[in-house]
């Protein structure tokens, strides 16, 4: 239907993908170093959880406007702006650190500003996929995005976990700045086709309100897409709550051993790479909804085992198995959305999707720290209220409460994945999702 707008060559995609992968590795190294630096400074799960909260709350407020911008403006330029702002923020953090003025609130402010432009870049990137590669390559393009993410999880922790004690935070920030320059350079060399823009009203408060609401109306008019979005939001709420607990749990149970944390995070990267390569070679299941739901269930089961584990070996194997599922889960969902939503409105519709996921994710980040510090950790101390019930499975003392909450989140993810099959509107999203598209043509 939209083939005339698309480039059939993967060369442009690979050029952009390579630059963004390098940049992602640098950013992941910095994020890993921030985690260690803040944990050494505060020793509190809440302090780490607030990183996710401050990164996502501004995105929640601005993403609807960004969807309108992506559908109106040059998407290549928007991606370059995202990389540029991230580079400037990293330079600012470096200067504060060199002057011995860096404080935790500076990092919160930086991730808040960066989160806004990172979301703008991500929307522009995702809305460009359908203009760069043909429909048959959507799954492979999405799985390559997963490959970039999980490659960074192997390389970044391994490098940052070692370099942090050799070069310090300063050296890692310098490496990160260099990777931003590479990402911007590859973008400048790439040609990203733009969709044929539909006639849009001029900027005004009333018109912008209407355009922001378009994405919500579009999804609400497609019950199967709405069901897909609701289940995805619930999954990521629980997932991101548990993701916040990942580093504190390992650090608490290993005496702040950054090398063990790096090993476990690298295992996540390796699992993700294996999964992404498998999906890229295979192309994914013919029925994408199976990849989506079974990927959820597989990730949840693995995370449950992770929470029950008390040794680095169990954590490493469970993390590998968990990450193995996410490229399948993510690429299956992405293909459904890319096929069901027209390229010229993907910015607004994908922004609505992002807002829903951000609401869920931000809530997960917000409640994770207090749940650990005020409820689960005290309850799993030797004389705590939950110790007699769960102490045999998770032990007692520091880190036991985090492990209990983490395993509970994993079990919820497993139930959500299998439970999705109970709803026909979700099971048949690929068959009935297009029934109402004509309403918006």
C-alpha positions as CSV (number, residue, x, y, z in Angstrom):
1,X,0.0,0.0,0.0
2,X,2.8,2.4,0.8
3,X,5.6,0.7,-1.2
4,X,6.2,3.7,-3.4
5,X,7.5,5.6,-0.3
6,X,10.0,3.0,0.8
7,X,13.6,2.4,-0.1
8,X,14.3,-1.3,-0.7
9,X,18.0,-1.0,0.3
10,X,19.2,-1.8,3.8
11,X,22.4,0.2,3.3
12,X,20.9,3.4,4.8
13,X,19.5,1.5,7.7
14,X,22.8,-0.3,8.4
15,X,24.7,3.0,8.3
16,X,22.3,4.6,10.8
17,X,22.2,1.5,12.9
18,X,26.0,1.2,13.2
19,X,26.4,4.8,14.4
20,X,23.6,4.5,16.9
21,X,25.0,1.2,18.2
22,X,28.4,2.8,18.9
23,X,26.7,5.7,20.7
24,X,24.5,3.3,22.7
25,X,27.6,1.5,23.9
26,X,29.1,4.7,25.1
27,X,25.8,5.8,26.8
28,X,25.5,2.4,28.5
29,X,29.0,2.6,29.8
30,X,28.2,6.0,31.4
31,X,24.9,4.7,32.8
32,X,26.8,1.7,34.4
33,X,29.4,4.0,35.9
34,X,26.7,6.3,37.3
35,X,25.0,3.3,39.0
36,X,28.3,2.4,40.8
37,X,29.1,6.0,41.6
38,X,25.7,6.7,43.1
39,X,25.5,3.4,45.0
40,X,28.9,4.0,46.5
41,X,27.7,7.5,47.5
42,X,24.3,6.6,48.9
43,X,23.8,2.8,49.3
44,X,20.1,3.3,48.7
45,X,17.9,1.5,46.1
46,X,15.7,4.7,46.0
47,X,18.6,6.8,44.7
48,X,19.1,4.4,41.8
49,X,15.3,4.1,41.1
50,X,15.0,7.9,40.8
51,X,17.2,7.7,37.7
52,X,14.5,5.9,35.9
53,X,11.8,8.2,37.3
54,X,13.5,11.5,36.3
55,X,14.4,10.1,32.9
56,X,10.8,9.2,32.1
57,X,8.6,11.8,33.8
58,X,9.6,14.6,31.4
59,X,9.1,12.1,28.5
60,X,5.6,11.5,29.7
61,X,4.8,15.2,29.6
62,X,6.4,15.9,26.2
63,X,6.0,12.8,24.1
64,X,2.5,13.6,22.7
65,X,3.9,16.9,21.3
66,X,6.9,15.0,19.9
67,X,4.6,12.7,17.9
68,X,3.2,15.8,16.1
69,X,6.8,17.1,15.5
70,X,8.0,13.8,14.0
71,X,5.0,13.7,11.5
72,X,5.7,17.3,10.5
73,X,9.5,17.8,10.5
74,X,12.6,16.1,9.0
75,X,13.2,12.9,10.9
76,X,16.9,12.7,10.1
77,X,17.4,16.2,11.6
78,X,15.4,15.2,14.7
79,X,17.7,12.2,15.3
80,X,20.8,14.4,15.0
81,X,19.3,16.8,17.5
82,X,18.9,14.0,20.0
83,X,22.5,12.9,19.7
84,X,23.8,16.5,19.9
85,X,21.9,17.3,23.1
86,X,23.1,14.0,24.7
87,X,26.7,14.9,23.9
88,X,26.3,18.4,25.3
89,X,24.9,17.0,28.6
90,X,27.7,14.5,28.9
91,X,30.3,17.3,28.4
92,X,28.5,19.3,31.2
93,X,28.6,16.4,33.6
94,X,32.3,15.9,32.8
95,X,33.1,19.5,33.6
96,X,31.2,19.3,36.9
97,X,33.1,16.2,37.8
98,X,36.5,17.6,36.9
99,X,35.7,20.6,39.1
100,X,34.7,18.4,42.0
101,X,31.2,19.9,41.9
102,X,29.2,16.9,40.7
103,X,26.2,15.9,42.8
104,X,23.5,13.3,42.5
105,X,20.9,15.9,41.6
106,X,23.0,17.0,38.7
107,X,22.7,13.5,37.2
108,X,18.9,13.5,37.8
109,X,18.6,16.8,35.9
110,X,20.8,15.6,33.1
111,X,18.9,12.3,32.6
112,X,15.6,14.3,32.7
113,X,16.7,16.6,29.8
114,X,18.3,13.8,27.9
115,X,15.2,11.6,28.3
116,X,13.1,14.2,26.4
117,X,15.4,14.3,23.4
118,X,16.1,10.6,23.5
119,X,12.4,10.0,23.2
120,X,12.3,12.4,20.2
121,X,15.1,10.6,18.6
122,X,13.6,7.2,19.2
123,X,10.2,8.2,17.7
124,X,11.9,9.7,14.6
125,X,14.0,6.5,14.2
126,X,11.0,4.1,14.6
127,X,8.9,6.2,12.2
128,X,11.7,6.1,9.7
129,X,12.0,2.3,9.5
130,X,8.9,1.9,7.3
131,X,10.4,4.5,4.9
132,X,13.9,2.8,4.8
133,X,13.3,-0.9,4.6
134,X,10.5,-3.0,2.8
135,X,7.8,-4.6,4.8
136,X,9.3,-8.0,4.6
137,X,12.4,-6.7,6.4
138,X,10.5,-5.1,9.3
139,X,11.2,-8.0,11.7
140,X,14.9,-8.1,10.8
141,X,15.3,-4.4,11.2
142,X,13.6,-4.5,14.6
143,X,15.7,-7.4,15.7
144,X,18.8,-5.5,14.7
145,X,17.7,-2.8,17.1
146,X,17.6,-5.4,19.8
147,X,21.0,-6.6,18.7
148,X,22.4,-3.1,19.2
149,X,20.8,-2.8,22.7
150,X,22.1,-6.2,23.9
151,X,25.5,-5.7,22.3
152,X,25.9,-2.7,24.4
153,X,25.0,-4.8,27.5
154,X,27.9,-7.1,26.8
155,X,30.5,-4.5,25.8
156,X,29.5,-1.6,28.1
157,X,29.5,-3.4,31.5
158,X,32.7,-5.3,30.7
159,X,34.5,-2.1,29.7
160,X,32.9,0.1,32.4
161,X,33.3,-2.4,35.2
162,X,37.0,-2.5,34.5
163,X,37.7,1.0,33.4
164,X,35.8,2.5,36.3
165,X,38.6,1.4,38.6
166,X,41.3,2.4,36.1
167,X,40.1,5.6,34.4
168,X,37.4,6.6,36.8
169,X,34.1,8.3,35.8
170,X,36.1,10.9,33.9
171,X,37.6,8.5,31.4
172,X,34.2,6.8,30.8
173,X,32.6,10.2,30.1
174,X,35.3,11.0,27.6
175,X,34.7,7.8,25.7
176,X,30.9,8.5,25.7
177,X,31.5,11.9,24.1
178,X,33.5,10.4,21.3
179,X,30.7,7.9,20.5
180,X,28.2,10.7,20.1
181,X,30.4,12.3,17.5
182,X,30.5,9.0,15.6
183,X,26.7,8.7,15.7
184,X,26.1,12.2,14.4
185,X,28.7,11.6,11.6
186,X,26.8,8.5,10.3
187,X,23.5,10.4,10.4
188,X,25.0,13.1,8.2
189,X,26.0,10.5,5.6
190,X,22.6,8.8,5.5
191,X,19.6,9.6,3.3
192,X,16.3,9.0,5.1
193,X,13.2,9.3,2.8
194,X,10.3,11.3,4.2
195,X,6.7,10.3,3.9
196,X,4.3,12.3,1.8
197,X,2.9,14.6,4.4
198,X,-0.9,14.9,4.7
199,X,-2.2,18.5,4.9
200,X,-1.7,19.7,8.4
201,X,-3.2,22.7,10.1
202,X,-0.9,25.5,11.2
203,X,0.5,25.5,14.8
204,X,-2.1,26.7,17.3
205,X,-3.1,25.4,20.7
206,X,-6.4,24.1,19.4
207,X,-4.9,22.4,16.4
208,X,-2.1,20.8,18.4
209,X,-4.6,19.5,20.9
210,X,-6.5,17.8,18.0
211,X,-3.3,16.3,16.6
212,X,-2.2,15.0,20.0
213,X,-5.6,13.4,20.4
214,X,-5.3,11.7,17.0
215,X,-3.1,8.9,18.2
216,X,-5.5,8.1,21.1
217,X,-8.5,8.1,18.8
218,X,-6.7,5.9,16.3
219,X,-5.8,3.2,18.8
220,X,-9.2,3.4,20.6
221,X,-10.9,2.8,17.2
222,X,-8.9,-0.5,16.8
223,X,-9.8,-2.7,19.8
224,X,-7.1,-5.3,19.1
225,X,-4.4,-2.6,19.0
226,X,-5.8,-1.2,22.2
227,X,-5.7,-4.6,23.8
228,X,-2.1,-5.0,22.6
229,X,-1.2,-1.7,24.1
230,X,-2.9,-2.4,27.5
231,X,-1.1,-5.8,27.9
232,X,2.2,-4.3,26.8
233,X,1.8,-1.5,29.4
234,X,1.1,-3.9,32.2
235,X,4.1,-6.0,31.2
236,X,6.5,-3.1,31.2
237,X,5.1,-1.7,34.5
238,X,6.1,-5.0,36.2
239,X,9.3,-5.4,34.1
240,X,10.6,-1.9,34.9
241,X,9.8,-2.2,38.6
242,X,12.0,-5.3,38.6
243,X,14.7,-3.8,36.4
244,X,15.2,-1.1,39.0
245,X,15.9,-3.8,41.6
246,X,18.5,-5.7,39.4
247,X,21.6,-3.7,40.3
248,X,20.8,-3.1,44.0
249,X,20.1,-6.7,44.6
250,X,23.4,-7.9,43.1
251,X,25.4,-5.2,44.7
252,X,23.7,-5.8,48.1
253,X,24.3,-9.5,48.0
254,X,27.9,-9.3,46.7
255,X,29.4,-6.6,48.9
256,X,29.3,-4.0,46.1
257,X,31.2,-6.1,43.7
258,X,30.9,-4.2,40.4
259,X,32.6,-7.1,38.5
260,X,29.9,-9.6,39.3
261,X,27.3,-7.0,38.4
262,X,29.1,-6.4,35.1
263,X,29.2,-10.2,34.5
264,X,25.5,-10.6,35.0
265,X,24.7,-7.6,32.8
266,X,27.0,-8.9,30.1
267,X,25.1,-12.2,30.3
268,X,21.9,-10.2,29.5
269,X,23.7,-8.7,26.5
270,X,24.8,-12.1,25.3
271,X,21.3,-13.6,25.6
272,X,19.9,-10.6,23.8
273,X,22.4,-10.9,21.0
274,X,21.7,-14.6,20.5
275,X,18.0,-13.9,20.5
276,X,18.4,-11.0,18.0
277,X,20.5,-13.0,15.7
278,X,18.1,-15.9,15.8
279,X,15.1,-13.6,15.0
280,X,17.1,-11.9,12.3
281,X,18.0,-15.2,10.6
282,X,14.6,-16.7,11.1
283,X,12.5,-13.7,10.5
284,X,10.2,-14.4,13.4
285,X,7.0,-16.5,13.6
286,X,4.4,-16.2,10.9
287,X,1.9,-15.3,13.6
288,X,3.6,-12.4,15.4
289,X,1.3,-12.5,18.3
290,X,2.8,-15.9,19.3
291,X,6.2,-14.4,19.4
292,X,4.9,-11.5,21.5
293,X,3.0,-13.6,24.1
294,X,5.5,-16.5,24.4
295,X,8.3,-14.0,24.7
296,X,6.6,-12.4,27.6
297,X,6.1,-15.7,29.3
298,X,9.6,-16.9,28.7
299,X,11.1,-13.6,30.1
300,X,8.9,-13.8,33.2
301,X,9.8,-17.4,34.0
302,X,13.5,-16.6,33.7
303,X,13.2,-13.6,35.9
304,X,11.4,-15.6,38.6
305,X,14.4,-18.0,38.6
306,X,16.7,-15.0,38.8
307,X,15.0,-13.7,41.9
308,X,15.2,-17.2,43.6
309,X,18.9,-17.4,42.8
310,X,21.6,-16.6,45.4
311,X,24.8,-17.3,43.4
312,X,26.4,-15.5,40.4
313,X,26.1,-18.7,38.3
314,X,22.3,-18.8,38.7
315,X,21.9,-15.1,38.1
316,X,24.1,-15.3,35.0
317,X,22.2,-18.2,33.4
318,X,18.8,-16.8,34.3
319,X,19.7,-13.4,33.0
320,X,20.9,-15.0,29.7
321,X,17.6,-16.9,29.3
322,X,15.5,-13.9,30.2
323,X,17.2,-11.6,27.6
324,X,16.9,-14.4,25.0
325,X,13.2,-13.6,24.8
326,X,13.1,-9.9,24.4
327,X,14.2,-9.6,20.7
328,X,11.4,-12.0,19.8
329,X,8.9,-10.1,22.0
330,X,9.9,-6.7,20.8
331,X,10.3,-7.4,17.1
332,X,6.9,-9.2,17.0
333,X,5.2,-6.2,18.6
334,X,7.0,-3.7,16.3
335,X,6.0,-5.6,13.2
336,X,2.3,-5.5,14.2
337,X,2.4,-1.8,14.8
338,X,4.4,-1.0,11.7
339,X,2.0,-3.0,9.5
340,X,-1.2,-1.7,11.0
341,X,-0.3,2.0,11.2
342,X,0.2,4.2,8.1
343,X,3.7,5.8,7.8
344,X,2.4,9.3,7.6
345,X,0.7,9.0,11.0
346,X,3.2,6.8,12.8
347,X,4.7,9.7,14.7
348,X,1.5,10.5,16.5
349,X,0.3,6.9,17.0
350,X,3.7,5.7,18.2
351,X,3.8,8.7,20.5
352,X,0.6,7.6,22.1
353,X,2.0,4.1,22.4
354,X,5.1,5.5,24.1
355,X,3.1,7.7,26.5
356,X,1.1,4.6,27.7
357,X,4.3,2.7,28.2
358,X,5.9,5.6,29.9
359,X,3.0,6.0,32.4
360,X,3.4,2.3,33.3
361,X,7.2,2.4,33.4
362,X,7.4,5.6,35.4
363,X,5.0,4.3,38.0
364,X,7.1,1.2,38.3
365,X,10.3,3.2,38.8
366,X,8.5,5.5,41.3
367,X,7.3,2.7,43.6
368,X,10.3,0.3,43.3
369,X,12.6,2.2,45.7
370,X,10.1,2.8,48.5
371,X,8.8,-0.8,48.2
372,X,12.3,-2.1,48.7
373,X,13.6,0.3,51.3
374,X,10.4,0.6,53.5
375,X,8.5,-2.7,53.0
376,X,10.3,-5.7,51.5
377,X,13.9,-5.2,52.9
378,X,12.7,-4.6,56.5
379,X,10.2,-7.5,56.3
380,X,12.9,-9.9,55.1
381,X,15.4,-9.1,57.9
382,X,15.9,-12.0,60.4
383,X,13.1,-10.8,62.6
384,X,11.0,-9.3,59.8
385,X,7.3,-10.1,59.2
386,X,7.9,-12.0,55.9
387,X,11.1,-13.8,57.0
388,X,9.3,-16.9,58.4
389,X,7.3,-17.3,55.2
390,X,9.8,-16.7,52.5
391,X,13.1,-16.9,54.4
392,X,13.6,-20.5,53.2
393,X,13.5,-19.5,49.6
394,X,15.2,-16.1,49.6
395,X,17.2,-16.2,52.8
396,X,17.2,-13.2,55.2
397,X,19.2,-10.1,55.6
398,X,20.4,-7.5,53.1
399,X,19.1,-8.1,49.6
400,X,16.5,-10.8,50.5
401,X,13.6,-8.4,50.3
402,X,14.8,-7.2,46.9
403,X,15.0,-10.8,45.7
404,X,11.5,-11.5,46.9
405,X,10.0,-8.5,45.1
406,X,12.1,-9.3,41.9
407,X,10.8,-12.9,41.8
408,X,7.2,-11.7,42.3
409,X,7.5,-9.4,39.4
410,X,8.9,-12.2,37.2
411,X,5.9,-14.4,38.1
412,X,3.5,-11.6,37.1
413,X,5.2,-11.3,33.8
414,X,4.8,-15.0,33.1
415,X,1.1,-14.9,34.0
416,X,0.6,-11.8,31.7
417,X,2.2,-13.6,28.7
418,X,0.1,-16.8,29.0
419,X,-3.0,-14.9,30.0
420,X,-3.0,-12.9,26.8
421,X,-4.2,-16.0,25.0
422,X,-7.5,-15.8,26.9
423,X,-8.6,-12.8,24.9
424,X,-9.6,-13.3,21.3
425,X,-9.3,-9.6,20.5
426,X,-5.6,-9.9,21.3
427,X,-5.0,-13.4,19.8
428,X,-6.4,-12.2,16.5
429,X,-4.8,-8.8,16.3
430,X,-3.2,-9.6,13.0
431,X,-6.6,-10.6,11.5
432,X,-9.0,-8.0,12.9
433,X,-6.6,-5.1,13.5
434,X,-7.1,-3.6,10.0
435,X,-10.9,-3.7,10.0
436,X,-11.3,-0.1,11.1
437,X,-8.3,1.5,9.3
438,X,-10.6,2.9,6.6
439,X,-12.1,5.2,9.2
440,X,-8.8,7.1,9.4
441,X,-7.9,7.0,5.7
